[in-house]
Amino acid sequence: MTCNDVIRCMVNNVFDLGNIVKATRRTSEARQGRGKAGVSVNYDVSKIIYFSKNIIR
């Protein structure tokens, strides 16, 4: 089972929720100095906002 499989199970395979989970994790890692190379916290927070808006539409 891959990390993506676990995320899909957690959110009933809802694409937007899965992306929110991944971006939230990357934001947390970045705040601890272990961020993904080339990805800023602002970028991931923007993704969280974007996918959240998709859910509430």
N, C-alpha and C positions, 0 to 999 in steps of 0.2 A: 504494500500500500504506500502510495506517495503522499507527500505533504498536500498536494492539490486534491487528492482523494479524500483526505481527512477534512479539508476545508469544505469540499462539496457535501460531505455527510453532515457537517455541522450546520450548514445553511440550506439543506434540502435542495442542493444543486441550483440555487438562485445566484445567477451570475453577478449581479450588482452587490449582493451581500458578501460573496466570496472576495470580490475586489476590495471591499471595505476592510475585511479581516486582514487581507494581505498588506494593504497600505497602512493599517493601524500597527501591525507588527513591525513593518519597516520603520515607521516613525518612532516606535519604542526603541528599536535597535539603534537608530541614529542618535537618539538622545543619550544613549549609553556609550557613544563613540564607536559603534559597530555598524554604521549605516552602509547601505548599498552604494558602491562606487558610482558616481555620476548622477545620483538621485538625491535631491534636497528634501528636507522636511517639508518645506512649503509646497513642493510638487506633490508629495504624498497626501498632505492635508487637502490640497485642491482636488485630488482624486476622490478622497473621502466625501467631500462636499458634493462633487459631481455625481457620484454614484448614489448618494443619499437622496439627491433631488430626483434621480430616476425612479427611486422606490416610491416617493410620495406623489408622483404624477399620476 
